[in-house]
């Protein structure tokens, strides 16, 4: 009997963990103007998530304001990862405004990676949404560095009635053997 109770308890805890993963942001104002995140030293990771849902999450009828958000990582093998207004893994973004004007993401050092994603959905739907990313900057500096910038991107899904304002966005990878990839208004 004790073994059965433990099995049921473990199964229940596992299910509750899955349920927690599927978050929802609805009828919400998220204000993170001038947010700053930084990690320095070899193999450091600066992970900044502002207005993000994971695991089939939804962002609906909400406002995400992360103007002037800054994220930095420095050192060999470092990673700077900045997410502003993202619904991941089967997510939905609907009737939402994402503001990331002057967002800045940077990493320095050999084999460093800078990833900046603003107003994006992974394996889901983006509908009736506005994304403002004027002057957003993403930088990876160092030998074999990698810079990835996505603004208004849906990976494996649908986009309908979406406005993307990405004037002057900039993505740069500098150093021998470096790679830069930029996507604006893309459905893969």
C-alpha positions as CSV (number, residue, x, y, z in Angstrom):
1,X,0.0,0.0,0.0
2,X,2.8,2.4,0.8
3,X,4.4,1.8,-2.6
4,X,1.0,2.6,-4.3
5,X,0.7,5.8,-2.3
6,X,4.2,6.9,-3.2
7,X,3.6,6.1,-6.9
8,X,0.4,8.2,-6.9
9,X,2.2,11.0,-5.1
10,X,5.0,11.1,-7.5
11,X,2.6,11.0,-10.5
12,X,0.6,13.9,-9.0
13,X,3.7,16.0,-8.4
14,X,4.8,15.3,-12.0
15,X,1.5,16.4,-13.3
16,X,1.5,19.6,-11.2
17,X,5.0,20.5,-12.5
18,X,3.7,20.1,-16.1
19,X,0.7,22.3,-15.3
20,X,2.9,25.0,-13.9
21,X,5.0,25.0,-17.0
22,X,2.0,26.1,-19.1
23,X,1.8,29.7,-17.9
24,X,-0.5,32.5,-18.9
25,X,-0.2,36.2,-18.9
26,X,-3.6,37.8,-19.5
27,X,-5.1,41.3,-19.0
28,X,-1.7,42.4,-17.6
29,X,0.7,45.3,-17.8
30,X,4.3,44.3,-17.4
31,X,6.6,47.3,-17.0
32,X,10.3,46.7,-17.0
33,X,11.6,49.9,-18.4
34,X,15.4,50.2,-18.0
35,X,15.7,46.6,-16.7
36,X,19.4,45.6,-16.4
37,X,20.9,42.1,-16.2
38,X,24.6,41.3,-16.3
39,X,27.0,38.3,-15.9
40,X,30.7,38.4,-16.2
41,X,33.5,35.8,-16.3
42,X,34.4,32.8,-18.3
43,X,31.3,30.7,-19.3
44,X,28.9,33.2,-17.8
45,X,25.2,33.4,-18.7
46,X,23.0,36.5,-18.6
47,X,19.5,35.3,-19.1
48,X,16.8,38.1,-19.2
49,X,13.2,37.1,-19.6
50,X,10.7,40.0,-19.6
51,X,7.0,39.1,-20.2
52,X,7.6,35.5,-21.2
53,X,5.6,32.3,-20.9
54,X,7.0,28.8,-21.2
55,X,5.4,25.4,-22.1
56,X,2.3,26.1,-24.2
57,X,1.9,29.5,-22.5
58,X,-0.4,32.3,-23.6
59,X,0.0,36.1,-23.6
60,X,-3.4,37.7,-24.3
61,X,-4.7,41.3,-23.9
62,X,-1.5,42.4,-22.3
63,X,1.1,45.1,-22.4
64,X,4.8,44.3,-22.1
65,X,7.0,47.4,-21.8
66,X,10.7,46.7,-21.7
67,X,12.0,49.9,-23.3
68,X,15.8,50.4,-22.7
69,X,16.2,46.9,-21.3
70,X,19.9,45.9,-21.1
71,X,21.5,42.5,-20.9
72,X,25.2,41.8,-20.8
73,X,27.5,38.8,-20.6
74,X,31.3,39.0,-20.7
75,X,34.0,36.4,-20.9
76,X,35.1,33.5,-23.1
77,X,32.2,31.2,-23.8
78,X,29.6,33.6,-22.4
79,X,26.0,33.8,-23.4
80,X,23.7,36.9,-23.3
81,X,20.0,35.8,-23.9
82,X,17.3,38.4,-23.9
83,X,13.6,37.6,-24.4
84,X,11.0,40.3,-24.4
85,X,7.4,39.3,-25.0
86,X,7.7,35.6,-25.9
87,X,5.2,32.7,-25.9
88,X,7.1,29.5,-26.2
89,X,6.5,25.8,-27.0
90,X,3.0,25.9,-28.5
91,X,2.2,29.3,-27.2
92,X,-0.2,32.0,-28.2
93,X,0.2,35.8,-28.4
94,X,-3.0,37.7,-29.0
95,X,-4.2,41.3,-28.6
96,X,-0.8,42.2,-27.1
97,X,1.5,45.2,-27.4
98,X,5.3,44.6,-26.9
99,X,7.5,47.6,-26.5
100,X,11.3,47.0,-26.7
101,X,12.6,50.3,-28.1
102,X,16.3,50.6,-27.5
103,X,16.6,47.1,-26.1
104,X,20.3,46.1,-25.9
105,X,21.8,42.7,-25.7
106,X,25.6,42.1,-25.8
107,X,28.2,39.5,-25.1
108,X,32.0,39.7,-25.5
109,X,34.6,37.0,-25.6
110,X,35.8,34.1,-27.8
111,X,33.0,31.6,-28.5
112,X,30.3,34.0,-27.1
113,X,26.7,34.0,-28.1
114,X,24.1,36.8,-28.1
115,X,20.5,35.9,-28.6
116,X,17.8,38.6,-28.7
117,X,14.1,37.7,-29.3
118,X,11.4,40.4,-29.2
119,X,7.8,39.6,-29.8
120,X,8.0,36.0,-30.8
121,X,6.1,32.8,-30.6
122,X,7.4,29.2,-30.8
123,X,5.2,26.6,-32.3
124,X,2.0,28.6,-32.0
125,X,0.0,31.6,-33.1
126,X,0.5,35.4,-33.1
127,X,-2.6,37.4,-33.8
128,X,-3.8,41.1,-33.4
129,X,-0.4,42.1,-31.9
130,X,1.9,45.1,-32.2
131,X,5.6,44.9,-31.7
132,X,7.7,48.0,-31.3
133,X,11.5,47.3,-31.4
134,X,12.9,50.6,-32.7
135,X,16.7,50.7,-32.4
136,X,17.0,47.3,-30.8
137,X,20.6,46.2,-30.8
138,X,22.2,42.7,-30.5
139,X,26.0,42.2,-30.4
140,X,28.4,39.3,-30.1
141,X,32.0,40.3,-30.1
142,X,34.9,37.8,-30.2
143,X,36.4,35.1,-32.3
144,X,33.8,32.5,-33.3
145,X,31.0,34.6,-31.8
146,X,27.4,34.2,-32.8
147,X,24.6,36.8,-32.8
148,X,20.9,35.9,-33.4
149,X,18.2,38.6,-33.5
150,X,14.5,37.9,-34.0
151,X,11.8,40.5,-34.0
152,X,8.2,39.5,-34.7
153,X,9.0,35.9,-35.5
154,X,6.7,32.8,-35.4
155,X,8.5,29.5,-35.5
156,X,6.3,26.7,-36.9
157,X,3.0,28.5,-36.5
158,X,0.8,31.3,-37.8
159,X,0.9,35.1,-37.9
160,X,-2.2,37.2,-38.6
161,X,-2.9,40.9,-38.3
162,X,0.4,41.8,-36.7
163,X,2.3,45.1,-36.9
164,X,6.0,45.0,-36.5
165,X,8.0,48.3,-36.1
166,X,11.7,47.4,-36.3
167,X,13.3,50.5,-37.7
168,X,17.1,50.7,-37.1
169,X,17.3,47.3,-35.5
170,X,20.9,46.1,-35.6
171,X,22.6,42.7,-35.2
172,X,26.3,42.2,-35.3
173,X,28.8,39.4,-34.8
174,X,32.4,40.5,-35.0
175,X,35.6,38.4,-34.9
176,X,37.2,35.7,-36.9
177,X,34.7,33.0,-37.8
178,X,31.7,34.8,-36.3
179,X,28.1,34.4,-37.5
180,X,25.2,36.8,-37.5
181,X,21.5,35.9,-38.2
182,X,18.7,38.4,-38.2
183,X,14.9,37.8,-38.7
184,X,12.2,40.4,-38.8
185,X,8.6,39.5,-39.5
186,X,9.3,35.9,-40.3
187,X,7.2,32.7,-40.1
188,X,9.3,29.6,-40.4
